[in-house]
């Protein structure tokens, strides 16, 4: 199950929009433009919870097939 506290949030001066990246190891990273508040970012991540959980599950299934 996905835990919001495990999300790595990185401020980016070059980023123009919020971007969620789910890595192969299941970790989640969010690139946050400097003009976006942390509260807005957390609400965005919460709104995308289902997508994040599906992406983590898909990655873990791919890893299992490769093993």
C-alpha positions as CSV (number, residue, x, y, z in Angstrom):
1,X,0.0,0.0,0.0
2,X,1.2,3.5,-0.9
3,X,2.2,5.8,2.0
4,X,2.2,9.5,1.4
5,X,5.0,10.0,3.9
6,X,7.4,8.0,1.7
7,X,7.0,10.4,-1.3
8,X,10.2,12.3,-2.2
9,X,9.2,15.9,-3.1
10,X,11.9,17.9,-4.9
11,X,11.6,21.6,-5.7
12,X,12.7,22.4,-9.2
13,X,13.4,25.8,-10.7
14,X,13.1,24.3,-14.2
15,X,9.9,22.4,-13.7
16,X,6.7,24.1,-15.0
17,X,4.2,21.5,-13.8
18,X,3.9,18.9,-11.1
19,X,5.3,15.5,-12.2
20,X,5.0,12.2,-10.5
21,X,7.6,9.5,-11.1
22,X,7.2,5.9,-9.9
23,X,10.6,4.2,-10.1
24,X,11.2,0.5,-10.7
25,X,11.9,0.0,-7.0
26,X,8.5,1.4,-6.1
27,X,9.7,4.7,-4.8
28,X,7.7,7.8,-5.7
29,X,9.2,11.2,-6.5
30,X,7.3,14.4,-7.2
31,X,8.9,17.3,-9.1
32,X,7.4,20.5,-7.7
33,X,7.8,23.9,-9.5
34,X,9.0,26.6,-7.2
35,X,5.8,28.6,-7.5
36,X,3.6,25.7,-6.3
37,X,2.9,25.4,-2.6
38,X,3.6,22.2,-0.6
39,X,0.0,22.0,0.3
40,X,-1.0,22.0,-3.4
41,X,1.5,19.3,-4.1
42,X,0.2,17.1,-1.3
43,X,-3.3,17.5,-2.5
44,X,-2.2,16.6,-6.1
45,X,-0.5,13.5,-4.8
46,X,-3.5,12.5,-2.8
47,X,-5.8,13.0,-5.8
48,X,-3.5,10.7,-7.9
49,X,-3.3,8.0,-5.2
50,X,-5.1,5.4,-7.3
51,X,-2.8,6.0,-10.3
52,X,0.3,5.8,-8.1
53,X,-0.8,2.5,-6.4
54,X,-1.5,1.0,-9.9
55,X,1.9,2.1,-11.2
56,X,3.7,0.6,-8.2
57,X,1.7,-2.6,-8.6
58,X,2.5,-2.7,-12.3
59,X,6.2,-2.2,-11.6
60,X,6.2,-5.0,-9.0
61,X,4.5,-7.4,-11.5
62,X,7.1,-6.6,-14.2
63,X,9.9,-7.2,-11.7
64,X,8.4,-10.6,-10.8
65,X,8.1,-11.6,-14.4
66,X,11.8,-10.7,-15.0
67,X,12.9,-12.8,-12.0
